Amino acid sequence: MREYHLVNENNVRYSLRDFQLKAFIPSLKGLGYKKNITFVKVGNYFKTDNSEVAQGIMSGTVVFSDYLNYRALVDFVQNASSLRLIYKPLNIEYFRDVEISSLSDLLEKGSTLECEIAIDCKSLWYTSANRIFEITSIDGESRYPLRFGYTFNDYNSGEVLITNNGHSEAELMIQFFGYIKNPKIELYQNDVKLYTIDFTKEVLLNEQLIYSARDGQNYCVFETGGVQTNAVSVLSLEDDNFFRLPKGTSKIVISSDTGLTNKITFTIFTAYMGV
């Protein structure tokens, strides 16, 4: 059975398939995608001039068992500073950053209430939960989870092969856990180096360096004692510091002045046009 949830910035979920306690949406329109395409006529052939993804808009009817459940949904939406829609058609959860543009036309239908919902999409669909891996060094060894291919060169660097099977380039986040000094990330595809990120920073034990290359959320912060401070200045001005993972298989090489002495976490947000 398909599942729909709204989730706020605190990762609190609000089910849209729970008629008795919350709300129920039989189906959502707009789960696919639409492109804005223009053509140029060349003789009797129409050549694609420009093609880009249109902003997604979803809609549906929400059914409530009583008025208090309707108010609870309104309160959840209005009290959230950011919202994502979770859609689970089978066994994989797909996320989409959204805004609820309207909850309208509240009507009584026998013993139930119904209203129309309109959802403006701010991103493509993406997954992330199954794209997290860690690289750790234990007693002089580097160890990797087996669900990702890897090779190991020496005690100062390691490399990971990862495949982006989404419909577009994938956004990513990287967390360096101390102790590590001056970490470096290089991305290769077909043996050609495409990107380099140099971090000029010493990260002590119980500290983190967090890098985000997400659309609208490009940042680099240093965290210690639960307090985050801007650390963009540690990035090299010579590099294209914020990039996305290309489609297909890439090799990511990680190195530092101190070797891979603690945990490094990558989160890959695989993006899909339609699900």
C-alpha positions as CSV (number, residue, x, y, z in Angstrom):
1,M,0.0,0.0,0.0
2,R,1.3,3.4,-0.9
3,E,2.3,5.8,1.9
4,Y,2.4,9.6,2.0
5,H,3.9,11.6,4.9
6,L,4.8,15.2,5.5
7,V,7.9,15.7,7.6
8,N,9.1,18.9,9.2
9,E,12.6,20.3,9.9
10,N,12.7,18.3,13.2
11,N,12.0,15.0,11.2
12,V,8.6,14.7,12.8
13,R,6.2,12.9,10.4
14,Y,2.6,13.5,9.8
15,S,0.9,10.6,8.0
16,L,-1.4,11.4,5.1
17,R,-2.7,7.8,5.0
18,D,-4.2,7.5,8.6
19,F,-7.9,8.3,8.4
20,Q,-8.8,7.7,12.0
21,L,-6.0,9.7,13.8
22,K,-4.7,12.1,11.2
23,A,-5.6,12.5,7.5
24,F,-6.1,10.4,4.4
25,I,-5.2,11.2,0.8
26,P,-6.5,8.4,-1.6
27,S,-4.1,9.6,-4.3
28,L,-1.9,12.5,-5.4
29,K,-1.9,14.0,-8.8
30,G,1.4,15.2,-10.2
31,L,3.8,12.4,-9.0
32,G,5.5,12.3,-12.4
33,Y,7.2,15.2,-14.1
34,K,6.7,17.8,-16.8
35,K,9.3,19.5,-19.1
36,N,9.1,22.9,-20.7
37,I,10.4,22.3,-24.2
38,T,10.8,24.7,-27.1
39,F,11.5,23.6,-30.7
40,V,13.0,25.2,-33.8
41,K,11.6,24.1,-37.1
42,V,14.3,23.0,-39.5
43,G,12.7,22.0,-42.8
44,N,10.1,19.5,-41.9
45,Y,11.9,18.5,-38.7
46,F,11.4,20.1,-35.3
47,K,14.7,20.3,-33.4
48,T,14.8,20.7,-29.6
49,D,15.9,24.2,-28.8
50,N,15.6,24.1,-25.0
51,S,14.4,21.5,-22.5
52,E,14.2,22.0,-18.8
53,V,12.2,20.5,-15.9
54,A,9.1,22.5,-15.0
55,Q,8.4,23.1,-11.3
56,G,6.3,20.2,-10.0
57,I,2.8,20.8,-8.7
58,M,0.8,18.1,-6.8
59,S,-2.8,18.1,-5.7
60,G,-5.3,15.8,-4.1
61,T,-8.3,15.5,-1.8
62,V,-7.6,15.0,1.9
63,V,-10.3,13.2,4.0
64,F,-10.6,13.6,7.8
65,S,-12.7,11.7,10.3
66,D,-13.4,14.9,12.3
67,Y,-12.7,18.6,12.4
68,L,-9.9,18.3,15.0
69,N,-7.9,16.2,12.6
70,Y,-8.3,18.9,10.0
71,R,-7.0,21.6,12.4
72,A,-4.1,19.3,13.4
73,L,-3.0,19.2,9.8
74,V,-3.3,23.0,9.4
75,D,-1.3,23.5,12.6
76,F,1.4,21.1,11.5
77,V,1.9,22.9,8.2
78,Q,1.8,26.4,9.6
79,N,4.2,25.6,12.5
80,A,6.8,24.0,10.2
81,S,9.7,26.2,8.9
82,S,10.4,23.6,6.2
83,L,8.5,20.6,4.8
84,R,9.3,17.5,2.8
85,L,6.8,15.1,1.3
86,I,7.7,11.4,1.6
87,Y,6.2,9.0,-0.9
88,K,6.7,5.3,-0.5
89,P,5.2,3.4,-3.4
90,L,6.8,0.0,-2.6
91,N,9.8,-0.4,-0.2
92,I,11.8,2.7,-0.9
93,E,11.0,6.2,0.5
94,Y,11.3,9.1,-1.9
95,F,11.7,12.7,-0.5
96,R,10.7,16.0,-2.1
97,D,11.1,19.5,-0.6
98,V,7.7,21.2,-0.8
99,E,5.5,24.1,0.2
100,I,1.8,23.6,0.9
101,S,0.3,26.5,-1.1
102,S,-3.4,25.8,-0.1
103,L,-5.7,23.7,2.0
104,S,-9.1,24.8,0.7
105,D,-12.7,24.0,0.1
106,L,-13.4,22.3,3.4
107,L,-16.7,20.4,3.0
108,E,-18.8,18.0,5.0
109,K,-19.3,14.6,3.2
110,G,-21.7,12.6,5.4
111,S,-19.7,11.8,8.5
112,T,-16.4,13.0,7.1
113,L,-14.7,16.2,6.1
114,E,-12.8,16.8,2.9
115,C,-10.5,19.6,1.6
116,E,-8.3,20.1,-1.4
117,I,-4.5,20.3,-1.0
118,A,-2.1,22.0,-3.4
119,I,1.6,21.2,-3.1
120,D,4.4,23.2,-4.8
121,C,7.5,21.2,-5.3
122,K,10.9,22.8,-4.6
123,S,13.1,19.9,-5.7
124,L,13.2,16.7,-7.6
125,W,12.5,13.4,-5.8
126,Y,15.5,12.1,-4.0
127,T,16.7,9.3,-1.8
128,S,19.4,9.4,0.8
129,A,19.0,6.8,3.5
130,N,20.6,4.0,1.5
131,R,23.5,6.2,0.2
132,I,25.4,6.7,3.5
133,F,28.7,5.0,4.0
134,E,31.6,5.4,6.4
135,I,35.3,5.1,6.1
136,T,37.1,4.4,9.4
137,S,40.6,3.5,10.4
138,I,41.0,1.0,13.3
139,D,44.4,-0.1,14.6
140,G,46.1,1.0,11.4
141,E,43.6,-0.5,9.0
142,S,41.0,1.1,6.8
143,R,37.6,-0.7,6.7
144,Y,34.7,-0.2,4.4
145,P,31.2,-1.6,4.3
146,L,30.9,-4.2,1.7
147,R,27.9,-2.8,-0.1
148,F,30.3,-0.3,-1.8
149,G,33.2,-1.2,-4.0
150,Y,36.5,0.2,-2.9
151,T,40.3,-0.1,-3.1
152,F,42.9,0.9,-0.5
153,N,46.2,2.5,-1.5
154,D,48.1,3.4,1.7
155,Y,47.5,4.8,5.1
156,N,47.1,8.4,3.9
157,S,44.4,7.9,1.3
158,G,41.5,5.6,0.3
159,E,39.2,5.5,-2.7
160,V,35.6,4.6,-3.1
161,L,33.7,3.7,-6.3
162,I,30.1,4.8,-6.2
163,T,27.4,4.7,-8.9
164,N,24.7,7.4,-9.3
165,N,21.8,5.7,-11.0
166,G,19.5,8.6,-10.7
167,H,18.0,10.8,-13.5
168,S,20.4,13.8,-12.8
169,E,23.6,14.7,-11.0
170,A,23.3,13.9,-7.3
171,E,23.8,16.3,-4.4
172,L,26.0,15.3,-1.5
173,M,27.1,16.1,2.0
174,I,30.4,15.1,3.7
175,Q,31.1,15.0,7.4
176,F,34.7,14.7,8.7
177,F,35.0,13.6,12.3
178,G,38.3,14.4,14.2
179,Y,41.1,13.8,14.5
180,I,42.0,14.7,10.9
181,K,44.1,17.5,9.4
182,N,43.7,19.1,6.0
183,P,41.4,16.6,4.3
184,K,41.1,16.5,0.6
185,I,38.5,15.1,-1.8
186,E,39.1,14.3,-5.5
187,L,36.4,13.0,-7.9
188,Y,37.3,11.0,-11.0
189,Q,35.2,9.6,-13.8
190,N,36.7,7.5,-16.6
191,D,40.2,8.2,-15.0
192,V,39.7,12.0,-15.6
193,K,39.8,14.2,-12.5
194,L,36.7,16.4,-12.5
195,Y,36.7,18.0,-9.1
196,T,39.0,18.7,-6.1
197,I,38.1,20.0,-2.7
198,D,40.9,21.0,-0.3
199,F,40.0,21.8,3.3
200,T,42.6,23.7,5.2
201,K,41.5,22.7,8.7
202,E,42.6,20.7,11.7
203,V,39.6,18.8,13.2
204,L,40.2,17.6,16.8
205,L,38.6,14.7,18.6
206,N,34.8,15.3,19.2
207,E,34.8,18.0,16.5
208,Q,33.3,17.9,13.0
209,L,33.8,19.6,9.7
210,I,30.5,19.5,7.7
211,Y,30.4,20.2,3.9
212,S,27.1,20.5,2.0
213,A,26.8,20.7,-1.8
214,R,23.0,20.7,-2.0
215,D,21.0,23.1,-4.2
216,G,20.2,26.2,-2.1
217,Q,22.2,24.8,0.8
218,N,25.8,25.2,-0.2
219,Y,27.9,25.6,3.0
220,C,30.8,24.5,5.0
221,V,30.6,24.6,8.8
222,F,32.8,23.6,11.8
223,E,31.1,22.1,14.8
224,T,32.4,21.8,18.3
225,G,30.5,21.3,21.5
226,G,27.2,21.3,19.4
227,V,27.9,24.9,18.2
228,Q,28.4,25.5,14.4
229,T,30.4,28.3,12.9
230,N,30.9,29.2,9.2
231,A,34.0,27.6,7.8
232,V,33.8,28.5,4.1
233,S,37.2,30.2,4.5
234,V,38.9,26.8,4.8
235,L,38.0,25.9,1.2
236,S,40.5,26.6,-1.6
237,L,39.6,29.5,-3.8
238,E,41.2,27.7,-6.8
239,D,38.7,24.9,-6.8
240,D,35.1,24.5,-7.9
241,N,34.1,23.8,-4.3
242,F,30.5,23.0,-4.7
243,F,29.7,20.3,-7.3
244,R,27.3,17.4,-7.7
245,L,28.0,13.7,-8.3
246,P,27.8,12.9,-12.1
247,K,25.6,10.2,-13.4
248,G,27.3,6.8,-13.8
249,T,30.2,5.5,-11.8
250,S,32.7,7.8,-10.2
251,K,35.8,7.3,-8.0
252,I,36.1,9.4,-4.9
253,V,39.6,9.6,-3.5
254,I,40.0,10.8,0.2
255,S,43.3,11.8,1.7
256,S,44.7,14.0,4.5
257,D,47.9,15.0,6.2
258,T,47.1,12.6,9.0
259,G,45.7,9.7,7.0
260,L,42.2,8.4,7.5
261,T,42.3,8.3,11.2
262,N,38.6,8.7,12.0
263,K,35.1,8.5,10.5
264,I,34.2,10.2,7.2
265,T,30.5,10.1,6.3
266,F,29.2,10.7,2.7
267,T,25.5,11.2,2.1
268,I,24.5,11.0,-1.6
269,F,21.0,12.4,-2.5
270,T,20.1,10.4,-5.6
271,A,17.6,12.4,-7.6
272,Y,14.7,11.2,-9.8
273,M,12.5,13.1,-12.2
274,G,9.5,10.9,-11.5
275,V,8.8,8.0,-9.2
